[in-house]
Amino acid sequence: MSLMEFCWTLPVDPNSFAASIEQACAAESHRYGAVLVSSLPKGMDPWVLSTAIGQRTKEIRLLIAQNTNYTLPTVTAKAWNSLKTITGCRADLNIVTGSYLPELAKHGKPLNHSDRYKKTYEFVEILQLLKKGKTSFNGDFFQINHADVTPPFEAEDSGNIFVAGSSQDAETVAAFVGDRYVVYADDVNTIRNKFAKVKAMGDSCSRQVKCGIFIDIIARRTASEAWACAEKMVADSTYIQRRLNKAYVHQADSIGVRNHGKYFIQDDYKVDQHLWAGLSQISDSVSLSIVGSYLDVITALKRYEEAGTDYFIVSGSRNDREIERIGQYVLPYANG
């Protein structure tokens, strides 16, 4: 079994440049393998921010999100390989398909869910072809003729393409043209079944697809301290925050985001051992949190690993030294 890999999620905020640089450097010092740079409209441009981070770090990888509704695969390929050239091949892509129709409509008429993923399939397929050299492609959404990438891809480290999404359409894209598949965290049995399905689909065409989850972590010296912190986060939120988040969850054209809604009917939001859905009340980007002592968190991570999880995209409170605690007391022992 390969070692678990950990990626820290950087803040998404138009004024978060200094915080992103600080957290990326902290993640590198605490031996996280990568940082996730979001492509959400409310954040900074991911390529500009990733370039700045790459110039201020030496080893940590950059996982750059790309929304297939907002760009072309040829443009993404050039930006990706340019950044890899600058950073010493430290860049990977996280391909997202987009789900919030009012936001997508700002850039044109949104496609329906199925067509958006058909477009994403072509997008990723073209990226994989461009890794190999000059490419022509005639699809329903993209047509290119003798396209190549300058600077060219280096064969020894062409980078990984992550595909994010919880729907069957996303599973298909990841299994047949992606390198890795990532989803919002769910209970362990659901994750086990989903990943087994994707890996079997990949095996059917001689492809080995690794799988990962987006997971929030609230870790403290004792379980009681961790739970007190978790409950305070929700207690400090406002009624308006919770109502707006619930409205977003129900409006999003996303299987993963809509799944958050199933936790709203649980009084204590406890989903499984050490797994809590409380933050799904106030955040559209958090499905589940691992809450507990450092040993509890390690135990929960290992349960996910046994269920087929190779990669963890971790989030946590940026104002509460979570990145340091996880780096000091969880990561060094998670693969022990």
C-alpha positions in Angstrom: 0.0 0.0 0.0 1.4 3.4 -1.0 1.8 6.2 1.6 -1.0 8.6 2.3 -0.4 12.0 0.7 -1.6 15.3 2.2 -2.5 18.6 0.5 -3.4 21.8 2.4 -6.3 24.0 1.1 -5.3 27.6 0.8 -7.8 30.4 1.7 -10.2 31.7 -1.0 -10.4 35.4 -0.6 -9.5 38.3 -2.9 -7.5 39.8 -0.1 -5.7 36.6 1.0 -2.4 36.9 -0.9 -0.2 37.3 2.2 -2.1 34.6 4.0 -1.8 32.2 1.1 2.0 32.8 0.9 2.3 32.3 4.6 0.3 29.1 4.6 2.0 27.7 1.6 5.4 28.2 3.3 4.0 26.7 6.6 2.7 23.7 4.7 6.1 23.2 3.1 7.9 23.4 6.5 5.4 20.9 8.0 5.9 18.4 5.2 2.6 18.6 3.5 3.0 17.3 -0.1 1.0 20.1 -1.8 -1.2 23.1 -1.5 -4.6 23.5 -3.3 -5.0 26.8 -5.2 -8.7 27.4 -5.9 -10.3 28.8 -9.1 -13.4 30.1 -7.4 -14.5 33.5 -8.7 -14.2 35.1 -5.2 -10.5 34.3 -5.0 -7.4 35.4 -6.9 -6.5 34.1 -10.3 -5.0 30.6 -9.6 -2.1 30.9 -12.1 -0.9 34.3 -10.8 -1.2 33.1 -7.2 0.5 29.8 -7.9 3.4 31.5 -9.7 4.0 33.7 -6.7 3.9 30.7 -4.3 6.2 28.7 -6.6 8.8 31.4 -6.4 8.7 31.5 -2.6 8.8 27.7 -2.0 11.3 25.0 -3.0 9.6 21.5 -2.7 5.9 21.6 -2.1 3.7 20.8 -5.1 1.0 23.1 -6.4 -2.5 21.7 -7.1 -4.1 24.3 -9.4 -7.9 24.2 -9.9 -9.2 24.8 -13.4 -12.9 25.1 -14.2 -13.6 23.7 -17.6 -16.4 26.3 -18.2 -13.9 29.2 -18.1 -11.0 28.3 -20.2 -9.7 26.1 -23.1 -7.6 22.9 -22.7 -4.8 24.3 -24.9 -4.6 27.5 -22.8 -4.6 25.5 -19.6 -1.9 23.2 -21.0 0.4 26.1 -21.8 -0.1 27.8 -18.4 0.4 24.5 -16.7 3.6 23.6 -18.4 5.0 27.2 -18.1 4.5 27.0 -14.3 6.1 23.5 -14.2 9.1 25.0 -16.1 9.3 27.8 -13.5 8.9 25.7 -10.4 10.9 22.6 -11.3 7.9 20.4 -12.3 5.9 21.0 -9.1 2.4 21.6 -10.6 -0.6 19.4 -10.9 -4.2 20.2 -12.1 -7.5 19.8 -10.2 -10.2 19.8 -12.9 -13.6 21.0 -11.7 -16.8 21.2 -13.8 -18.7 23.9 -11.9 -22.2 23.6 -10.4 -23.6 27.0 -9.4 -25.6 28.1 -12.4 -25.9 31.8 -11.5 -22.1 32.0 -11.4 -21.7 30.0 -14.6 -24.2 32.2 -16.4 -21.9 35.2 -16.0 -19.7 33.7 -18.7 -22.4 32.5 -21.0 -25.4 30.2 -21.1 -24.7 27.2 -18.8 -24.8 23.7 -20.1 -26.8 21.1 -18.3 -25.0 18.8 -15.8 -24.5 15.9 -18.3 -23.2 18.1 -21.1 -20.8 20.0 -18.7 -19.2 16.6 -17.8 -19.1 15.6 -21.5 -17.2 18.8 -22.1 -14.9 18.1 -19.1 -14.2 14.6 -20.5 -13.0 16.2 -23.8 -11.1 18.8 -21.9 -9.1 16.2 -19.9 -8.7 13.9 -22.9 -7.1 16.8 -24.8 -4.7 17.6 -21.9 -3.6 14.0 -21.9 -3.0 14.0 -25.6 -1.0 17.3 -25.4 1.3 15.7 -22.9 2.4 13.3 -25.7 3.0 16.0 -28.3 1.2 17.6 -31.3 -2.5 16.9 -31.2 -5.6 17.2 -33.4 -9.0 16.6 -31.9 -12.6 16.8 -33.2 -15.2 16.6 -30.4 -18.6 18.0 -29.6 -17.2 20.8 -27.6 -13.6 21.3 -28.7 -12.0 21.1 -32.1 -8.2 21.6 -32.4 -5.9 21.1 -35.3 -2.2 20.3 -34.9 -2.0 21.9 -31.5 1.2 21.6 -29.4 2.5 23.1 -26.2 5.4 25.5 -25.7 7.4 24.9 -23.6 6.9 21.1 -24.2 6.0 18.6 -21.5 8.9 16.7 -19.9 8.2 13.0 -20.2 9.7 12.2 -16.7 7.2 14.4 -14.9 4.3 15.5 -16.9 2.2 16.1 -13.8 -1.1 14.6 -12.5 -4.6 15.5 -13.6 -7.1 15.3 -10.7 -10.8 15.1 -11.5 -13.2 16.4 -8.9 -16.9 15.5 -8.6 -19.3 13.1 -6.9 -21.6 12.2 -9.8 -21.4 9.1 -12.0 -20.4 11.5 -14.8 -17.4 12.6 -12.8 -16.5 9.0 -12.0 -16.4 8.2 -15.7 -14.1 11.1 -16.5 -11.7 10.2 -13.7 -11.6 6.5 -14.5 -11.1 6.8 -18.3 -9.0 9.9 -18.8 -8.0 11.3 -15.3 -5.0 10.4 -13.2 -6.7 10.9 -9.8 -10.3 11.1 -8.5 -11.3 13.4 -5.6 -14.6 13.9 -3.9 -16.1 15.5 -0.8 -15.7 13.3 2.2 -18.6 11.0 3.1 -19.0 8.2 5.6 -16.3 5.5 5.2 -18.6 2.8 3.6 -19.8 5.2 1.0 -16.3 6.2 0.1 -15.2 2.6 0.0 -17.9 1.7 -2.5 -17.4 4.7 -4.7 -13.6 4.3 -4.9 -13.9 0.6 -5.6 -16.2 1.4 -8.5 -13.8 4.0 -10.0 -10.7 1.8 -9.6 -12.6 -1.1 -11.2 -13.6 1.1 -14.1 -10.0 2.2 -14.5 -8.7 -1.4 -14.3 -11.1 -2.3 -17.1 -9.0 -0.2 -19.5 -5.6 -0.9 -17.9 -5.5 2.4 -16.0 -4.6 2.8 -12.3 -6.5 5.7 -10.8 -5.7 6.9 -7.3 -8.5 8.4 -5.2 -8.7 11.2 -2.6 -11.2 13.2 -0.5 -11.7 16.8 0.6 -11.8 16.6 4.4 -11.8 19.2 7.1 -9.8 18.5 10.3 -10.3 19.9 13.8 -7.5 18.3 15.9 -6.6 19.1 19.5 -4.6 17.5 22.4 -7.8 15.9 23.8 -11.1 15.0 22.1 -13.1 17.2 24.5 -11.0 20.3 23.4 -11.6 19.4 19.7 -15.3 19.0 20.1 -15.6 22.3 22.1 -13.8 24.1 19.3 -16.1 22.5 16.6 -19.3 23.4 18.4 -18.0 27.0 19.0 -17.5 27.4 15.2 -21.2 26.7 14.6 -22.3 28.7 17.7 -20.4 31.7 16.4 -22.2 31.6 13.0 -25.2 33.7 12.3 -28.7 32.7 11.3 -28.3 34.5 8.0 -25.1 32.5 7.3 -26.8 29.2 7.9 -29.9 30.2 5.7 -27.7 31.4 2.8 -25.6 28.2 2.9 -28.7 26.0 3.0 -30.2 27.9 0.0 -26.9 27.4 -1.9 -26.8 23.7 -1.2 -30.3 23.2 -2.5 -29.7 25.3 -5.6 -26.4 23.9 -6.7 -26.4 21.6 -9.7 -23.9 19.4 -7.9 -24.3 15.9 -6.5 -21.5 16.4 -4.0 -22.9 19.7 -2.7 -26.5 18.4 -2.6 -25.2 15.5 -0.5 -24.4 18.0 2.2 -28.2 18.4 2.7 -28.6 14.9 4.0 -26.7 15.8 7.1 -29.1 18.7 8.0 -31.6 16.3 9.5 -29.3 14.9 12.1 -29.5 16.7 15.5 -25.8 16.3 16.5 -24.4 16.0 13.0 -22.3 13.0 14.0 -22.0 10.8 10.9 -19.5 8.2 12.0 -16.8 7.6 14.5 -14.9 11.0 14.8 -16.8 12.3 11.7 -18.9 15.4 12.1 -21.1 17.4 9.6 -21.6 20.5 11.6 -19.6 22.8 9.4 -21.8 21.8 6.4 -24.4 24.1 8.0 -22.2 27.2 7.4 -19.8 26.3 4.6 -20.6 25.0 1.1 -17.0 23.7 0.7 -17.0 21.5 3.8 -18.9 18.2 3.9 -17.4 16.5 6.9 -14.8 17.2 9.6 -12.6 14.8 11.4 -12.9 15.9 15.0 -10.9 14.6 18.0 -7.6 14.1 19.6 -4.5 13.7 17.4 -4.8 9.9 17.8 -8.5 10.1 16.9 -7.7 12.0 13.8 -4.9 9.5 12.8 -7.4 6.6 13.4 -10.0 8.2 11.2 -7.5 8.9 8.4 -6.4 5.2 8.5 -10.0 4.1 8.2 -10.3 6.2 5.0 -7.0 4.7 3.8 -8.3 1.2 4.3 -11.4 2.2 2.3 -9.2 3.1 -0.7 -8.2 6.8 0.0 -4.7 7.6 -1.1 -4.9 11.4 -1.1 -6.3 13.9 1.5 -7.0 17.5 0.5 -7.2 19.0 4.0 -8.8 22.2 5.2 -8.9 23.8 8.7 -9.3 27.0 10.5 -6.5 29.3 9.2 -6.8 31.6 12.3 -6.4 28.8 14.8 -3.0 27.2 13.9 -4.7 24.1 12.5 -2.1 23.8 9.8 0.7 23.6 12.4 -1.1 21.2 14.7 -1.9 18.8 11.9 1.6 19.1 10.6 3.3 18.5 14.0 1.0 15.9 15.6 -0.8 14.1 12.8 1.2 13.9 9.5 4.4 12.5 11.0 2.5 9.6 12.4 -0.3 9.0 9.9 1.9 6.7 7.7 3.5 5.0 10.7 
